[in-house]
Amino acid sequence: MKKTKIDKNTNIAELIENDPEMNEVLYEYGLYCGGCAAAGFDTLEAGAMSHGLEEDEIEELIQELNKKFGAKK
């Protein structure tokens, strides 16, 4: 993943492939994306919405992912 920041358009499979520990944050939000076929084409926003997350919860999820991502730099 070449991005310097995770956003709502980040591909889920790419996120997990580049850092499997991101699954921990996704799990906290009820997103069990590792190994899911939809992760290959879903963005964080689309995946989260399909699992019933509201916009504010999606923003919170993205903030948590970026915290974890930033801590690893």
DRENPA-3360 file (N, C-alpha, C; in nm, 2 decimals, always signed):
BEGIN
1 = MKKTKIDK = +0.08/-0.12/+0.00/+0.00/+0.00/+0.00/+0.09/+0.12/+0.00 ~ +0.07/+0.20/-0.10/+0.16/+0.32/-0.12/+0.10/+0.44/-0.05 ~ -0.03/+0.43/+0.00/-0.09/+0.55/+0.06/-0.02/+0.59/+0.19 ~ -0.03/+0.71/+0.22/+0.03/+0.76/+0.35/-0.08/+0.77/+0.45 ~ -0.21/+0.76/+0.40/-0.32/+0.78/+0.49/-0.43/+0.68/+0.45 ~ -0.50/+0.62/+0.54/-0.61/+0.53/+0.51/-0.73/+0.62/+0.51 ~ -0.82/+0.60/+0.40/-0.94/+0.67/+0.39/-1.06/+0.58/+0.35 ~ -1.18/+0.64/+0.34/-1.29/+0.56/+0.31/-1.28/+0.48/+0.18;
9 = NTNIAELI = -1.20/+0.52/+0.09/-1.18/+0.46/-0.04/-1.07/+0.35/-0.05 ~ -1.01/+0.33/+0.07/-0.90/+0.23/+0.08/-0.96/+0.09/+0.05 ~ -0.90/+0.01/-0.03/-0.94/-0.12/-0.06/-0.91/-0.21/+0.06 ~ -1.01/-0.29/+0.11/-1.00/-0.37/+0.23/-0.89/-0.48/+0.21 ~ -0.89/-0.55/+0.10/-0.79/-0.66/+0.08/-0.65/-0.60/+0.08 ~ -0.63/-0.49/+0.02/-0.50/-0.42/+0.01/-0.46/-0.38/+0.15 ~ -0.55/-0.33/+0.23/-0.52/-0.28/+0.36/-0.47/-0.40/+0.44 ~ -0.54/-0.51/+0.44/-0.51/-0.63/+0.52/-0.38/-0.70/+0.47;
17 = ENDPEMNE = -0.36/-0.70/+0.33/-0.25/-0.76/+0.27/-0.12/-0.69/+0.32 ~ -0.13/-0.56/+0.32/-0.01/-0.48/+0.36/+0.02/-0.48/+0.51 ~ -0.09/-0.51/+0.59/-0.07/-0.51/+0.73/-0.18/-0.59/+0.80 ~ -0.15/-0.72/+0.81/-0.26/-0.81/+0.87/-0.31/-0.77/+1.00 ~ -0.23/-0.69/+1.08/-0.27/-0.65/+1.21/-0.39/-0.55/+1.20 ~ -0.42/-0.50/+1.09/-0.53/-0.41/+1.07/-0.66/-0.48/+1.09 ~ -0.66/-0.62/+1.08/-0.77/-0.70/+1.10/-0.82/-0.68/+1.25 ~ -0.73/-0.66/+1.34/-0.77/-0.64/+1.48/-0.87/-0.52/+1.49;
25 = VLYEYGLY = -0.84/-0.41/+1.43/-0.93/-0.30/+1.43/-1.06/-0.33/+1.36 ~ -1.05/-0.39/+1.24/-1.17/-0.42/+1.17/-1.26/-0.51/+1.25 ~ -1.20/-0.61/+1.32/-1.28/-0.70/+1.41/-1.36/-0.63/+1.52 ~ -1.29/-0.52/+1.57/-1.36/-0.45/+1.68/-1.49/-0.38/+1.63 ~ -1.50/-0.36/+1.50/-1.62/-0.30/+1.44/-1.71/-0.40/+1.37 ~ -1.68/-0.53/+1.40/-1.77/-0.63/+1.34/-1.74/-0.67/+1.20 ~ -1.63/-0.62/+1.15/-1.59/-0.65/+1.01/-1.48/-0.76/+1.01 ~ -1.53/-0.88/+0.97/-1.44/-0.99/+0.96/-1.40/-1.02/+0.82;
33 = CGGCAAAG = -1.32/-0.92/+0.77/-1.29/-0.91/+0.62/-1.18/-1.01/+0.58 ~ -1.09/-1.05/+0.66/-0.98/-1.14/+0.62/-1.04/-1.27/+0.56 ~ -1.00/-1.29/+0.44/-1.05/-1.42/+0.37/-1.19/-1.40/+0.31 ~ -1.25/-1.29/+0.32/-1.38/-1.26/+0.25/-1.36/-1.22/+0.11 ~ -1.43/-1.29/+0.02/-1.42/-1.26/-0.13/-1.45/-1.11/-0.16 ~ -1.54/-1.05/-0.09/-1.58/-0.91/-0.11/-1.47/-0.82/-0.08 ~ -1.38/-0.85/+0.01/-1.27/-0.76/+0.05/-1.18/-0.72/-0.07 ~ -1.18/-0.81/-0.18/-1.10/-0.78/-0.29/-1.15/-0.66/-0.37;
41 = FDTLEAGA = -1.27/-0.63/-0.37/-1.33/-0.51/-0.44/-1.39/-0.41/-0.36 ~ -1.42/-0.44/-0.23/-1.48/-0.34/-0.14/-1.39/-0.24/-0.09 ~ -1.44/-0.11/-0.08/-1.36/-0.01/-0.01/-1.40/-0.02/+0.14 ~ -1.33/+0.05/+0.23/-1.37/+0.05/+0.37/-1.51/+0.10/+0.39 ~ -1.55/+0.20/+0.32/-1.68/+0.26/+0.33/-1.79/+0.16/+0.29 ~ -1.77/+0.10/+0.17/-1.87/+0.00/+0.12/-1.88/-0.12/+0.21 ~ -1.77/-0.17/+0.25/-1.77/-0.29/+0.34/-1.84/-0.26/+0.47 ~ -1.81/-0.14/+0.53/-1.86/-0.10/+0.66/-2.01/-0.08/+0.64;
49 = MSHGLEED = -2.05/-0.01/+0.54/-2.20/+0.01/+0.52/-2.27/-0.12/+0.50 ~ -2.21/-0.21/+0.43/-2.28/-0.34/+0.40/-2.30/-0.42/+0.53 ~ -2.22/-0.38/+0.64/-2.24/-0.45/+0.77/-2.31/-0.36/+0.86 ~ -2.38/-0.25/+0.81/-2.46/-0.18/+0.90/-2.40/-0.06/+0.98 ~ -2.28/-0.03/+0.95/-2.21/+0.08/+1.02/-2.27/+0.22/+0.96 ~ -2.29/+0.31/+1.05/-2.33/+0.44/+1.02/-2.21/+0.53/+0.98 ~ -2.23/+0.64/+0.92/-2.12/+0.73/+0.87/-2.02/+0.77/+0.99 ~ -2.08/+0.80/+1.10/-1.99/+0.84/+1.21/-1.91/+0.72/+1.26;
57 = EIEELIQE = -1.96/+0.60/+1.26/-1.89/+0.48/+1.30/-1.78/+0.45/+1.20 ~ -1.81/+0.48/+1.07/-1.71/+0.46/+0.96/-1.59/+0.55/+0.98 ~ -1.62/+0.68/+1.01/-1.52/+0.78/+1.04/-1.43/+0.74/+1.16 ~ -1.50/+0.69/+1.26/-1.42/+0.64/+1.38/-1.33/+0.52/+1.35 ~ -1.38/+0.43/+1.27/-1.30/+0.32/+1.22/-1.18/+0.36/+1.15 ~ -1.20/+0.46/+1.06/-1.09/+0.51/+0.98/-0.98/+0.58/+1.07 ~ -1.03/+0.65/+1.16/-0.94/+0.72/+1.26/-0.86/+0.61/+1.33 ~ -0.92/+0.50/+1.38/-0.85/+0.40/+1.45/-0.75/+0.33/+1.36;
65 = LNKKFGAK = -0.79/+0.30/+1.24/-0.69/+0.24/+1.14/-0.57/+0.33/+1.12 ~ -0.60/+0.46/+1.11/-0.49/+0.55/+1.09/-0.40/+0.56/+1.21 ~ -0.46/+0.55/+1.33/-0.37/+0.55/+1.45/-0.28/+0.44/+1.45 ~ -0.33/+0.32/+1.42/-0.25/+0.20/+1.42/-0.15/+0.21/+1.31 ~ -0.19/+0.26/+1.19/-0.10/+0.27/+1.08/+0.02/+0.37/+1.11 ~ -0.02/+0.48/+1.18/+0.08/+0.58/+1.21/+0.18/+0.53/+1.32 ~ +0.13/+0.45/+1.41/+0.21/+0.39/+1.51/+0.32/+0.30/+1.46 ~ +0.29/+0.24/+1.34/+0.38/+0.15/+1.28/+0.49/+0.21/+1.19;
73 = K = +0.48/+0.34/+1.17/+0.58/+0.41/+1.08/+0.71/+0.42/+1.14;
% end
